[in-house]
Amino acid sequence: MDLDLALPDAARARRAELARALGESRALLFAGAAPPRNYAGAPYPFRASSHFLYFVGLPFERAVLSIEGDDHALYLEPPAPDDALWHGPAPSLDAIEAAVGCPVRPLAELAGAGAATLAAIDPATRARQEAALGRPVDPPSRGDEALADAVIALRLVHDEAAIAGLREAAEATVAAHLAGMAATRPGRREHHVRAAMEAAILERAMSTAYGSIVTVHGEVLHNHAHHHVLGAGDLLLADVGAESRGGWAGDVTRTWPVSGAFSPTQRAFYEVVLDAQARAIAAVRPGARYRDVHLAASHALAEGLVALGVLRGDPEELVADGVHALLFPHGVGHLLGLDVHDMEDLGDRAGYAPGRARSTQFGLSYLRLDRDLVPGMAVTIEPGLYQVDAILRDPHLARVAGDRLDRAALARFSDVRGIRIEDDVLVTDAGSEVLTAALPKAAADVEACVSA
């Protein structure tokens, strides 16, 4: 472990803020452990819980952070006798204490009765939580809920150290996409482009923030197949993001023509998505409701599709009725931080402000965030257009659209399976800053990057 990555001042400040929010209550945050791939000695790569990482700054496996007023302590397992043989020498406790900024104690001394915690996603860590606390963690206790609310309030607004991590991830993410565009050629396969993109991230001693999506089947929103051959008339959709060395996520999507030139129909749809993204980004400012940012993108898409003859009617009515969602079926984005979908392990408690709930309307129901934006929040803005047969053939959705969807006009755009354009956006006092603005997205600029 590289202790030089630690930011003890930032970690101490975050722990102090959490302690103030909790009052006299005690909290335990568990780092988790790498699950075995097929046997105990061959685990998946370890990635610490983001809640633990936020308040500690370094990924100690099986560790537990205790916060109770001014008493903060990190509980660690001692190294096994043969760890030095397999993993090299471990840092001393003094070095760890200096890096983390709080006392380090043996894990065996941890007493968890009466403490609050945040339930882990993986069953093994959850079992360790329940053993330490002597109670179930699902459903959460009242103390667990209070801890969740306190953590959400802190993690929603990024401090300077967090913003620096997001910038680091954004820089690597931009480099990855430029490498992907340069590696694109008809006849290659998706995995060739994926390899070039992830190599740019690995060169920076980083990893990917999520499973890379690099596909000519952009209509499959979370497509993790990479075996298709790139055809000259295809669009390649790449949703790839870097994770900084401190665990901060980048999340960017670009869609580009494999041949280096958009067809007229591809460019027409691309321009509609690009305009929707620009209008959504312009709506990001302090005090704006993120749901309204989504609706700004939705109205732009509906207007563009009406202009192209694909949809008929008043754009406001089309959006109100959800007709546009047949081609834009997801939310415009989500929170971004240590998780690529930040804090979604806490569900809509994190993404939705108190008193707000998800819509039941198709499309809008997938909106992951409905909070008022404040300076320091980071979000993605990622509108798209997709031709998904399962949606377009759905009889209920077809009834909603009626004759307002011109299927003959849509058929003229058959060379567009899916287009998404996504950037990482930081809310600032003056409005917003696109952290990934260095990556081209104007149609001509994208063509030039691929052709070069």
N, C-alpha and C positions, 0 to 999 in steps of 0.2 A: 504494500500500500504506500502511495506517495503522500506522506504527511505534509509535503510542501503545498499541496492543494488546499489545505485547511484555511479557513477564514475565522479564527477564533473570536474576533471582535463581533463579527456579524452573528455568529452562532450564539454568543453570550447575550447580545441585545435581543435576539428573537426569543430566547428562553426567558429573559426577564419580562418581556412583554406578555408571554403566555402565562407566567406565574402571576403577574398582576391581574390578568383577566380571570384566573381561576381562584384567586383569593387564597383561602386556607386549604383548598382541595389539592390532592396529589394526583399526578398523572404519570402513567408509564407508556412510553412509546417504544415499540418493538421493531428492530431492524429487519427481522426475518432471516431466512436461510435459503441457500440455493437448493431447489428440489432435484432429486436424482433423475438423470436422463433414462437410465435403464438399470443401474445398480448404484449403490451408495457411493462408490469410489469414482463415478463418472457423472458429476452433477452438471446441470445447466449453469451458464455464467451467473454469478451472484449480482443482484441489483437490489440495494437496500430500499426499504419502504421510503417513499418520498416524504412522509411525515417525519420519520426519524432523520432522514437526510437533511431536512430543512433546519432542524434544531441542533444537529450535531456537525454536519458538514462533511463527514467522511463515512464510508460504508463499512462498518464493522459487522461481520456476520454473527448472527445469534445474540447481538448486543441488545441491551435495554437501557433507555434513558429515563431517569426518574427526575421529576420536577415537583418540588413541594416548597413553595415560598422561595426563600433565598438558597435553599439546599438543592443543588443540581448535582447529579452524579451519573456517571456512565458505568454500567455493569457489563463486564466482558468475561467471556470464557478464557481461561488460561490456555496457552498453546499446548497441543498434544506433544508427548515426548519426541515423536518423529516428525513434527512439523518442519523443523529446520532442514531435514533431509529432502522433503518433497517441495516445500514452498519457500525455503530460504529463511534467514533469521528474521524474527519478529521485532518490531520496534519496542523499545523499553516503555514501561508504564509512565515514566517521567516525560518521555517524548510524546506519548499519546495525550497526557494531561495538558501539556503545553499546546499541542495542536488543537485540542478540542476546547480548552479553556474551562474545564471543570474536573473535579476529582474522578479518578477511575478506581473501581472496586471490583472484587471477584463476583462473578454472576451467582455463585452459590450463596452469597450474602443477601441477595435480593428478597425482600419481603413485600408481597403485593396486595395483601388484604386491605380492602377499603379504597383502593386506587381506581381511577378512571382510565380507560384506554380506548383506542380506536381499533375495531375488529379488523384483523388481517384478512386478506383475500384468500391466501393459501391455507388449506386445512391444517397443515403441520404447525405453522406458526400460531394459528388460532388455538390449537390444542395446547400449545405452550402458554399462551395468554391465559387460558382458562385454568390451567394448572397453577400458574403463579398467583392469579387473583382469587382462586377458589370459587368461581362462579361462571355461568355462561356469559359470553360477550355478544350473543345474538339471540334475542333482540337486545339492543343496547340499554344500559341503565340510564337513569336521569343524569348521573355524573358523566357517563360517556357522551350523552347528547350535548351537555354543556361544554365538554372538552372539544367536541366536533365543531361547535359554533365558534369557539375561541380560535381554533386552528384555522377555520375558514376565514374568519375576519382578518387574521394575520397574513395568510397566504394569498388572499385576493389582491392585495396591494404590494407590489414588489419593491424591496429596498434596493439600494445602490448595488450591493453585491449580487443580488438576483438579476438585476438588469444587465450587469456586466456579463453574467453567465448566459443570458438570453442573446446578447450580442455575439458572444463567442459561438454559440450554436448557430445563429443566423449566418455568420460569415462562412462557416463550414458548409452549411446547407446550400448557400448560393454557389459555392465552388463545386459542390456535388452536381447540381443541376447543369451548370455550364459544362462539366465533364460529360454528363449524360447526353446533352445536345451534340457535343463534338463526336461522341462515339456512335451516334445513330447513323445507320446505313441500311438501305433495302437489302434483304437477304440475311442480315444478322438476326439473332434471336433476342428476345427481351432480356434474358439473363446476361447477355454481353453488355447491354447498357446498364443494367443494375450493377454489374461488377465494376464498371468504370465509376459509377456514382458513389458506391460504397468505398471504393479505393480512395477517393478524394477525402472521405471522412476519416478513414483509418490512417491516412497519411498525417492527419492532425492529432493523432493519439486519441481519437474519439470513437464512439460507436453510434449506431443508428438509434433514434428515439422510439422507433416502432418498426414493425415489419414493412419493408419497402414495397410500394405498389408501383410497378413499372409494366405497363400493359397496353396492348393495342385494343383491348376490350375495356375501354373506359366506362362503359355502361355498368360494369360490375364494380360497385363503389369500393369494396375492400378486396380487390382481386389480388391474391398472392401467388398465382401461377405465373411462371416466367419462361415458358417453353415455346411460346408462339413465335413464328417467323415474322419479321417486320416486312410488310408489303409496301410497295412504292406509293400506294394510294392511302395508306393508313395514317391515322393520327396516333401518336404515342402519348399516353397520359402517365406522368411520373409524379407520384406523391411520396416524397422521400425527405426525411429530416434527420439532422445530426443531433446527438446528445452530447453536450459539453462534458469535460472531465469532471465537473462538479455536479452533473446530473440534469442540467437545464436543457429543455427541448427546443428544437426547431421543427417547423412543420410547414412545408411548402409544396404546392402542386403547380406544375406547368404542363401544358399540352402543346405538342409541336408536330409538324408534318414530317413523316419519315423521309420524304423525298427532298425536303428543304423548301417546299412551296405549298401553301394552302391551295386547295381547289376553291373555286368561287363559292360553293355552298359551305365548305368548311370555314372559309374566312368570314362569311356572313354570320354563321352561328358564333364563331369565335369573338367577333366584334360585339355581339349582343352580350356575351358573358363578360367581356372586358369592361363594357360600359356599366353593367350591373355591379361589378366589383368596385369600379371607381366611385360610383354613387354610394355604395355601402361604406367604403372607407371614408368618404367625405362626411358621412353621418356619424362617424366615431368621434366623440368629444365628451368632455365631462358633463354629467347630467343626462346624457342620452340613454334611452332604454334600449338594451341590445335587441329586444324583439322588434323595435322600430328600425334598427339597422337591417335586420333580416327582411322586413317588409319593404324597405327601400330597394334592396336587391331584387325582391320578388316583383315589385312594380316595374322596375327597369326591364327585367326579363319578359314580363307580360307585354310591355310596350314594344319591345324589340320583336317578339314573336308575332304580334299583330301587324307590325310593319312588314314582316316577311310573308304574311298571309297564312301562317301556321295556326294562329288563334284568331277567333273572331269575337268582337265585342269590346266593351269598355274595360280597359286594363284593371281599374279598381274593382269592378265586379268580378272579373276573372280571378283576381287574387283573393277577394273575399270568399268566393265559392271554392277556392282551391283548385281551379282548373289548371293553372300554371304548374301545379305540383306534379302533374303527370310527366313533366319534363324536368322539373327541379324538385325532387322528392325529399330533400334533406334540409337541415338547418344551415344557416349561412356561416356557422363556425362555432367556436367554443373557447373556453379559457385555455391559456397556455402558461406553463411554468415548469415545475419539476416533472409533472406528467404532461404528456402531449395533449391529453384531455384532462386538464388539471383538476385534481380532487374528485374525479368521477367515481372513485371508490366510495365516496360519501353520498353518491346519488344526487337527486335534485335538491337536497339540503344545501349543497354547495352551488349548484348552477342556477337555482331559482330563489329569488328574494322571498322572504316571508310574506305569505298571503298570495303568492302567485303559484299557479299550477300549469302543467302542460295542457295544451289544447288537445282535443280529441280529433281534430281535423287531419286528414291525411296530409303529410308533408310538414305542416306546422307542428305536428305532434313530435317530430324528430328534432326540434330545436333544443339544443343542449344547454342554452344559457338564456336567462331572462332576468337580468339585473340591470340596475342603473350604473353606468360606467363612471369611474372615478380615476383621477391621475394615478398612474402606477399599475393599473390593470393591463394585462396583455391578452389579446384575443387573436384568433385567426379570422380572416374574411375570405370565404371560399365558395362563391356561387358557381353553379354549373348547369349544363344542359345534357340530358341523357335520353337515349332511346332504349328503354327497358321493356322488352316484350311482355313480361309478366305484369307490368303496370298498364301498358297500353292496351292489353287484351282483357284486363280485369273488368267484368261486367258492371260492377258497382261504380267504379271510377269512370267507366265509359258513360254511364247514365248521368253522372255529375257533369261531365263535359258536354254531352249532347252533341249538337252540331257546331259547338264553339271550337272544337278541334277539327281542323281540315286535314284529314288523313292523307288525301291526295297531295296536298302541298307539303306535308311532312315527309312524304315518300321521296320528294325531290332532294332531301337531305340525307339520303341513305348512306352516304359515305362519312357520316358523323355518328359514331357510336356513343361517345361521351367526351365532354370538354369540361374541365374544371381549372380555375385559376385561383390560387391561394397565396396569401402573404401573411406574415406575422406583424401585428400592429400593436404598438404601445400607446396607451392613452396618456396624454401629457396635459399640463396646465393649459396650453394654448390650443389643444385639439388632439392630434395624434401624430405618431411617427411610424412609418413603415420600416421595420427593422430589416426587411429583406428587399429593400428598394433597389439594391445593386443588381438584382437579377432581372434581365429584360423580360417584358411581356407584351409590348406592342407587336402586332403581327409581323411587320417588316423586320423588326429587331430579332424576333425569334427565328424567323427564316434565315437571317444572316448568321446567327449562332450555329444553326444546324448545317448550313451550307459551308461555313468556314471550316 
